[in-house]
Amino acid sequence: MSSNGTLIVISAPSGSGKTSLARRLLDRVPDLEFSVSHTTRRPREGEEDGVQYFFVSVARFEEMIQAGAFLEHARVHGNYYGTSAEFVRRRLQAGKDVLLDIDVQGARQVTAVRGDLLSIFILPPSAQVLEQRLRERAQDTPEVIERRLAVARREASHFRDYQYLIINEELEKSVAELQSIVLAARCRTPDRSERAAAILATFER
């Protein structure tokens, strides 16, 4: 692994299983950290400040925007979401790979700033399956679900903007594919050049 970690961006329409995949990936892959975003939405049941998100007021979020504190930020479903540039920088410099769970709009902003990231898009098997998942998790009102489905239709067409595509039909298979992508990225020649140089030096004795 290189001295600096890799920034990994995962995007998907809401309800595609992205969060479940990310959690399992974090459990299985060492030296991988989740980037905890800031948001102005209310915590859901079981969520803790600083774990799933940093929950802040609209006024505080807008202060951070003005200060240039975000690597990316967006307003989605009436709430702000943003990735702290300092949070990500510190972990990358410590040699950790950093996982960003962000939407298409945020991924576009990050890609414009950092061209060296690893990008992965998650699609559900169909729109019908996506709607069923959204209704079964019972976290949103019918009106919010309809808005999420409308956004999903727009976001799904952006899969070509990403380097990798996973169709989340069966969870364990999708986790295995996601893990394979991340581990393979760590084997890239530039990321292992320092180790290779040390190995070559042993041939000079």
SVG drawing of the C-alpha trace seen along z (x, -y; Angstrom):
<svg xmlns="http://www.w3.org/2000/svg" viewBox="-48 -32 74 46">
<polyline fill="none" stroke="black" stroke-width="0.4" points="0.0,0.0 1.3,-3.5 2.0,-6.1 -1.3,-7.8 -4.6,-5.9 -7.1,-5.7 -10.4,-7.7 -13.2,-5.3 -16.6,-6.7 -19.8,-4.6 -23.0,-6.0 -26.4,-4.4 -30.1,-5.3 -31.6,-5.5 -32.7,-2.0 -30.3,-0.1 -28.5,1.5 -25.5,-0.7 -25.3,-1.3 -25.6,2.5 -22.8,3.2 -20.6,0.5 -21.0,1.8 -20.0,5.3 -17.1,4.0 -15.8,2.1 -16.0,5.3 -14.0,7.3 -11.3,5.0 -8.5,3.7 -7.2,0.2 -10.5,-1.1 -12.4,-3.9 -15.8,-5.3 -16.0,-9.0 -18.6,-10.3 -20.5,-13.1 -22.2,-16.1 -26.0,-16.4 -28.9,-18.7 -31.5,-15.9 -32.8,-14.5 -31.2,-11.3 -33.1,-8.1 -33.8,-5.6 -30.5,-4.0 -28.3,-6.6 -25.6,-8.3 -23.9,-11.6 -20.4,-11.1 -21.0,-7.5 -23.4,-7.5 -23.3,-11.3 -22.3,-14.5 -25.8,-16.0 -25.7,-19.8 -28.1,-22.7 -28.7,-24.4 -27.0,-27.5 -23.9,-25.6 -23.8,-23.7 -24.0,-26.9 -21.2,-28.4 -19.0,-25.5 -19.9,-26.0 -18.8,-29.6 -15.6,-28.5 -14.8,-26.1 -14.8,-23.1 -16.4,-20.6 -14.8,-18.4 -18.4,-18.1 -21.8,-19.1 -25.4,-18.9 -29.0,-19.4 -30.9,-16.2 -34.6,-15.7 -34.6,-19.0 -31.5,-18.3 -27.9,-19.3 -25.1,-16.6 -21.4,-17.2 -18.0,-15.6 -15.4,-17.3 -12.2,-17.9 -10.1,-17.8 -11.6,-14.6 -10.7,-12.8 -7.3,-14.4 -6.1,-13.3 -7.1,-9.7 -5.6,-9.5 -2.3,-10.9 -2.3,-8.3 -2.3,-5.6 -6.0,-4.6 -8.3,-4.0 -11.4,-6.2 -14.9,-5.1 -17.3,-7.9 -21.0,-7.0 -22.3,-9.9 -24.9,-10.7 -24.2,-11.3 -24.1,-15.1 -21.5,-14.8 -19.4,-12.2 -19.2,-14.6 -17.9,-17.4 -15.2,-15.0 -14.2,-13.7 -13.6,-17.3 -11.2,-17.8 -9.5,-14.4 -9.0,-12.4 -7.2,-9.6 -10.3,-8.2 -11.9,-4.8 -15.6,-5.1 -18.3,-2.4 -22.0,-2.6 -24.6,-0.3 -27.8,0.5 -30.9,2.4 -32.1,5.3 -35.1,3.2 -37.2,0.2 -39.9,2.5 -37.4,4.1 -36.2,0.7 -39.7,-0.5 -40.4,2.7 -37.2,2.2 -38.1,-1.5 -41.5,-0.6 -40.4,2.4 -37.8,0.5 -40.7,-1.8 -38.4,-4.8 -40.2,-7.3 -43.7,-8.6 -45.3,-7.6 -44.7,-11.1 -41.0,-10.9 -40.8,-7.4 -42.2,-8.8 -39.6,-11.6 -36.8,-9.1 -38.1,-7.0 -38.1,-10.1 -34.5,-10.9 -33.5,-7.3 -34.7,-7.3 -32.4,-10.3 -29.5,-8.9 -29.5,-5.4 -28.6,-6.7 -25.3,-8.0 -23.7,-4.6 -21.4,-5.1 -19.7,-7.9 -18.2,-5.4 -15.3,-2.9 -17.2,0.1 -20.8,1.2 -22.4,3.7 -26.0,4.9 -27.1,5.6 -29.4,8.6 -27.9,10.9 -26.2,9.2 -23.3,11.6 -22.4,11.8 -22.4,8.0 -20.2,7.7 -17.7,10.1 -17.6,8.1 -17.1,4.9 -14.4,6.4 -12.6,7.7 -12.6,4.2 -11.1,2.5 -8.4,5.2 -7.5,5.3 -7.0,1.5 -4.5,1.9 -2.4,3.9 -2.0,1.1 1.7,0.6 1.9,-3.1 0.5,-2.1 3.2,0.5 6.1,-1.3 7.8,-2.0 7.6,1.7 8.8,2.7 11.8,0.3 12.8,1.9 12.5,5.4 14.7,4.4 17.3,3.1 17.7,6.6 18.9,7.8 21.8,5.3 23.7,7.0"/>
</svg>
